[in-house]
Amino acid sequence: MTPEATLARFREYMVGPTRFMTLLSCFELGIVDALRDRPGMTAAELGDAVGVKPDAVEQLLFLLVKEGFVGYEDGRGYSLDALGGVPERDLKRALAYMNMIKVVALRQLFNLTESARTGTLVGLKELYGAEGTLYDVVAEHRDLREAWAKLMDTVTANIDPWFFGNIDMPSGAQVLDLAGNTGLGAVHTYQMKHVPGMRVTTFDLPEKETECLENFRAHGVAEHCSFIGGNVFDGIPEGFDVVLIKHFLDMFDRDAVIQILNGVHKSLPVGGQVNILVPVYPEDVTETDNHNVDFFPAFFIGCTMGQGGPQKLSTYRNWLEECGFEVTRTVTKDPAELPQDVIPVPAILSATKTA
Amino acid sequence: MTPEATLARFREYMVGPTRFMTLLSCFELGIVDALRDRPGMTAAELGDAVGVKPDAVEQLLFLLVKEGFVGYEDGRGYSLDALGGVPERDLKRALAYMNMIKVVALRQLFNLTESARTGTLVGLKELYGAEGTLYDVVAEHRDLREAWAKLMDTVTANIDPWFFGNIDMPSGAQVLDLAGNTGLGAVHTYQMKHVPGMRVTTFDLPEKETECLENFRAHGVAEHCSFIGGNVFDGIPEGFDVVLIKHFLDMFDRDAVIQILNGVHKSLPVGGQVNILVPVYPEDVTETDNHNVDFFPAFFIGCTMGQGGPQKLSTYRNWLEECGFEVTRTVTKDPAELPQDVIPVPAILSATKTA
């Protein structure tokens, strides 16, 4: 890579924040919807329609025209170009993710350096006066909670069918959904992976219990699902033979992951299974179709946890073996099978306690 | 452009903010300097050297390895790859720009939508409690001032020789540097474009006078340069035959630009000249080697002015003609001649008052 190419790549990085917000603002301002309803509007007409000075409309749309998202012709105004061909469901998914990035990450990233130095969320504290992780803070801050929850529900709905299609569930399985939040994972387990005699228990902080039990009732699975309150790092309940760990290990540094896996190992009988769903970096990190490294390190360290980030599949495999598990199956999602706007490339690791 | 390609492009936008801060943080944390001093360090050794947990060092470096900026080999640690070949002077320039974007724009962009709706800097107000534009606020906020001033000095030093090499200066010229700030433009005018009998006057807000006159003395041009205090929108001083407008017109919407140009027209004698230096959008906005539209609309509307943004050269030409000028010469910088990290692609418009 020449110095010139390196500097050109720096410039791509430099325009990253402005590009991101220019695109998102054109949606937030209603400009895209207005053009969908009535193609051919001028900047003046668009400005009237969305309540923004035409000069600003024209400025923000320059980028969308450059990208071919929106078209412009002298005398014929603006119209949706490539954006007009994207199904609404896809746009909604992408916009939920963009909104999450804006609310949970954009401003917080300013303090990434100090967050990396201290292992704390300096940006979150400066903006919200809050100590702790994003997950501690969402309860009290609706903007963070809504941006986050909307995204996680979308992610879970899209990825759980793939997860449950790729794990084995023995008859009579007693399943523990580790850090199962308010029960959606348990509901999906019952709905997507039902076997005779199965019981699913959500394990998470005690304050999640009420909402979790309500969710079980609302989904008609209250007879088959239950809740145990506790903290993963203080000990994991025994009496289960299948443990699910979804969207969780990537939140922690190595020491904490090892602690969690040791805890799971201790809680399981020999022959018990653990099934892990986690985004992974490609073994060759220079693969360009995997965007996990472009996003997650800064996101976890600077915006949500003050630590953590995904690993390569081989790293998780090594850690599982180090903790007394035999890895029986791994599946990495082919990035080409994911919608092209989706960042996380997930993998599944299934492992058995050997001794 | 297919829906798939459009969504893939959205993903490039989504990772823009995290990519930007991950790269900048690796410099801020001292990781790049540490690797320059001692190639081959492991994450643990780097962590020790810069005071950051090795897990975080490893996470942040994944992206730099993906990009080929930094190399990594098992057992041989990290070393500078492409970054090792970039001259220090180029890196410093790029980092000054990145720091400016971080301090002046990154967090402020969160409020771009509201800034576009209101024409005010909502983000600047929320972060600093300050009303007004960035230029009103820098005096009181050192972080903003330093990030901004460092960048503008670099930009001015790089671009002024090109500007003065491309304008004519008649013997005995009485030059007014409009919105000339604290006099650097006037100093450059005298140093780079000296003609017999020339006099250069900086015109800007009265509070700039002291620092401006100090600058004239420090540069040994106090005999040939002077200062007039005032506001461009309240009337432009007469008695000059050359007006320079550098880095200024792009800060305003059309109405204000027309007001400025009408004011300059009124102040000049017939035959008087105006020379404008301003970033421009390409006539075909889809040209990919011009990054002005990727940056300036959001930057001006959301972070510095609440309005403004560059225009196409043809637009500035039309506005000049509308205000009674004949455009005598235009030059647009060839983007290929700029260092590859530099965002602004500038142009010069020279025009004469015809009647």
Chai-1 contact restraints between the chains, C-beta under 6 A:
chainA,res_idxA,chainB,res_idxB,connection_type,confidence,min_distance_angstrom,max_distance_angstrom,comment,restraint_id
A,M1,B,G68,contact,1.0,0.0,6.0,A-B,restraint_1
A,M1,B,A82,contact,1.0,0.0,6.0,A-B,restraint_2
A,P3,B,G85,contact,1.0,0.0,6.0,A-B,restraint_3
A,P3,B,V86,contact,1.0,0.0,6.0,A-B,restraint_4
A,E4,B,Q340,contact,1.0,0.0,6.0,A-B,restraint_5
A,T6,B,A82,contact,1.0,0.0,6.0,A-B,restraint_6
A,T6,B,V86,contact,1.0,0.0,6.0,A-B,restraint_7
A,L7,B,D90,contact,1.0,0.0,6.0,A-B,restraint_8
A,L7,B,Q340,contact,1.0,0.0,6.0,A-B,restraint_9
A,L7,B,D341,contact,1.0,0.0,6.0,A-B,restraint_10
A,A8,B,Q340,contact,1.0,0.0,6.0,A-B,restraint_11
A,F10,B,A94,contact,1.0,0.0,6.0,A-B,restraint_12
A,F10,B,D341,contact,1.0,0.0,6.0,A-B,restraint_13
A,R11,B,D341,contact,1.0,0.0,6.0,A-B,restraint_14
A,Y13,B,R19,contact,1.0,0.0,6.0,A-B,restraint_15
A,Y13,B,F20,contact,1.0,0.0,6.0,A-B,restraint_16
A,Y13,B,L23,contact,1.0,0.0,6.0,A-B,restraint_17
A,M14,B,M98,contact,1.0,0.0,6.0,A-B,restraint_18
A,M14,B,I101,contact,1.0,0.0,6.0,A-B,restraint_19
A,V15,B,H291,contact,1.0,0.0,6.0,A-B,restraint_20
A,V15,B,D294,contact,1.0,0.0,6.0,A-B,restraint_21
A,V15,B,F295,contact,1.0,0.0,6.0,A-B,restraint_22
A,G16,B,G16,contact,1.0,0.0,6.0,A-B,restraint_23
A,G16,B,P17,contact,1.0,0.0,6.0,A-B,restraint_24
A,G16,B,R19,contact,1.0,0.0,6.0,A-B,restraint_25
A,G16,B,F20,contact,1.0,0.0,6.0,A-B,restraint_26
A,P17,B,G16,contact,1.0,0.0,6.0,A-B,restraint_27
A,P17,B,P17,contact,1.0,0.0,6.0,A-B,restraint_28
A,P17,B,F20,contact,1.0,0.0,6.0,A-B,restraint_29
A,P17,B,L106,contact,1.0,0.0,6.0,A-B,restraint_30
A,P17,B,L109,contact,1.0,0.0,6.0,A-B,restraint_31
A,T18,B,F295,contact,1.0,0.0,6.0,A-B,restraint_32
A,T18,B,A298,contact,1.0,0.0,6.0,A-B,restraint_33
A,T18,B,F299,contact,1.0,0.0,6.0,A-B,restraint_34
A,R19,B,Y13,contact,1.0,0.0,6.0,A-B,restraint_35
A,R19,B,G16,contact,1.0,0.0,6.0,A-B,restraint_36
A,R19,B,D294,contact,1.0,0.0,6.0,A-B,restraint_37
A,F20,B,Y13,contact,1.0,0.0,6.0,A-B,restraint_38
A,F20,B,G16,contact,1.0,0.0,6.0,A-B,restraint_39
A,F20,B,P17,contact,1.0,0.0,6.0,A-B,restraint_40
A,M21,B,L109,contact,1.0,0.0,6.0,A-B,restraint_41
A,M21,B,L112,contact,1.0,0.0,6.0,A-B,restraint_42
A,M21,B,A298,contact,1.0,0.0,6.0,A-B,restraint_43
A,T22,B,A298,contact,1.0,0.0,6.0,A-B,restraint_44
A,L23,B,Y13,contact,1.0,0.0,6.0,A-B,restraint_45
A,S25,B,L112,contact,1.0,0.0,6.0,A-B,restraint_46
A,S25,B,T113,contact,1.0,0.0,6.0,A-B,restraint_47
A,E28,B,T113,contact,1.0,0.0,6.0,A-B,restraint_48
A,L29,B,T113,contact,1.0,0.0,6.0,A-B,restraint_49
A,V52,B,A116,contact,1.0,0.0,6.0,A-B,restraint_50
A,V52,B,R117,contact,1.0,0.0,6.0,A-B,restraint_51
A,D55,B,D253,contact,1.0,0.0,6.0,A-B,restraint_52
A,D55,B,R254,contact,1.0,0.0,6.0,A-B,restraint_53
A,A56,B,A116,contact,1.0,0.0,6.0,A-B,restraint_54
A,A56,B,I301,contact,1.0,0.0,6.0,A-B,restraint_55
A,Q59,B,P297,contact,1.0,0.0,6.0,A-B,restraint_56
A,Q59,B,G309,contact,1.0,0.0,6.0,A-B,restraint_57
A,L60,B,P297,contact,1.0,0.0,6.0,A-B,restraint_58
A,F62,B,V285,contact,1.0,0.0,6.0,A-B,restraint_59
A,F62,B,V293,contact,1.0,0.0,6.0,A-B,restraint_60
A,L63,B,V293,contact,1.0,0.0,6.0,A-B,restraint_61
A,L63,B,D294,contact,1.0,0.0,6.0,A-B,restraint_62
A,V65,B,V285,contact,1.0,0.0,6.0,A-B,restraint_63
A,K66,B,V285,contact,1.0,0.0,6.0,A-B,restraint_64
A,K66,B,T286,contact,1.0,0.0,6.0,A-B,restraint_65
A,K66,B,V293,contact,1.0,0.0,6.0,A-B,restraint_66
A,G68,B,M1,contact,1.0,0.0,6.0,A-B,restraint_67
A,A82,B,M1,contact,1.0,0.0,6.0,A-B,restraint_68
A,A82,B,T6,contact,1.0,0.0,6.0,A-B,restraint_69
A,G85,B,P3,contact,1.0,0.0,6.0,A-B,restraint_70
A,V86,B,P3,contact,1.0,0.0,6.0,A-B,restraint_71
A,V86,B,T6,contact,1.0,0.0,6.0,A-B,restraint_72
A,D90,B,L7,contact,1.0,0.0,6.0,A-B,restraint_73
A,A94,B,F10,contact,1.0,0.0,6.0,A-B,restraint_74
A,M98,B,M14,contact,1.0,0.0,6.0,A-B,restraint_75
A,I101,B,M14,contact,1.0,0.0,6.0,A-B,restraint_76
A,L106,B,P17,contact,1.0,0.0,6.0,A-B,restraint_77
A,L106,B,F110,contact,1.0,0.0,6.0,A-B,restraint_78
A,R107,B,R107,contact,1.0,0.0,6.0,A-B,restraint_79
A,R107,B,F110,contact,1.0,0.0,6.0,A-B,restraint_80
A,L109,B,P17,contact,1.0,0.0,6.0,A-B,restraint_81
A,L109,B,M21,contact,1.0,0.0,6.0,A-B,restraint_82
A,F110,B,L106,contact,1.0,0.0,6.0,A-B,restraint_83
A,F110,B,R107,contact,1.0,0.0,6.0,A-B,restraint_84
A,L112,B,M21,contact,1.0,0.0,6.0,A-B,restraint_85
A,L112,B,S25,contact,1.0,0.0,6.0,A-B,restraint_86
A,T113,B,S25,contact,1.0,0.0,6.0,A-B,restraint_87
A,T113,B,E28,contact,1.0,0.0,6.0,A-B,restraint_88
A,T113,B,L29,contact,1.0,0.0,6.0,A-B,restraint_89
A,A116,B,V52,contact,1.0,0.0,6.0,A-B,restraint_90
A,A116,B,A56,contact,1.0,0.0,6.0,A-B,restraint_91
A,R117,B,V52,contact,1.0,0.0,6.0,A-B,restraint_92
A,D253,B,D55,contact,1.0,0.0,6.0,A-B,restraint_93
A,R254,B,D55,contact,1.0,0.0,6.0,A-B,restraint_94
A,V285,B,F62,contact,1.0,0.0,6.0,A-B,restraint_95
A,V285,B,V65,contact,1.0,0.0,6.0,A-B,restraint_96
A,V285,B,K66,contact,1.0,0.0,6.0,A-B,restraint_97
A,T286,B,K66,contact,1.0,0.0,6.0,A-B,restraint_98
A,H291,B,V15,contact,1.0,0.0,6.0,A-B,restraint_99
A,V293,B,F62,contact,1.0,0.0,6.0,A-B,restraint_100
A,V293,B,L63,contact,1.0,0.0,6.0,A-B,restraint_101
A,V293,B,K66,contact,1.0,0.0,6.0,A-B,restraint_102
A,D294,B,V15,contact,1.0,0.0,6.0,A-B,restraint_103
A,D294,B,R19,contact,1.0,0.0,6.0,A-B,restraint_104
A,D294,B,L63,contact,1.0,0.0,6.0,A-B,restraint_105
A,F295,B,V15,contact,1.0,0.0,6.0,A-B,restraint_106
A,F295,B,T18,contact,1.0,0.0,6.0,A-B,restraint_107
A,P297,B,Q59,contact,1.0,0.0,6.0,A-B,restraint_108
A,P297,B,L60,contact,1.0,0.0,6.0,A-B,restraint_109
A,A298,B,T18,contact,1.0,0.0,6.0,A-B,restraint_110
A,A298,B,M21,contact,1.0,0.0,6.0,A-B,restraint_111
A,A298,B,T22,contact,1.0,0.0,6.0,A-B,restraint_112
A,F299,B,T18,contact,1.0,0.0,6.0,A-B,restraint_113
A,I301,B,A56,contact,1.0,0.0,6.0,A-B,restraint_114
A,G309,B,Q59,contact,1.0,0.0,6.0,A-B,restraint_115
A,Q340,B,E4,contact,1.0,0.0,6.0,A-B,restraint_116
A,Q340,B,L7,contact,1.0,0.0,6.0,A-B,restraint_117
A,Q340,B,A8,contact,1.0,0.0,6.0,A-B,restraint_118
A,D341,B,L7,contact,1.0,0.0,6.0,A-B,restraint_119
A,D341,B,F10,contact,1.0,0.0,6.0,A-B,restraint_120
A,D341,B,R11,contact,1.0,0.0,6.0,A-B,restraint_121
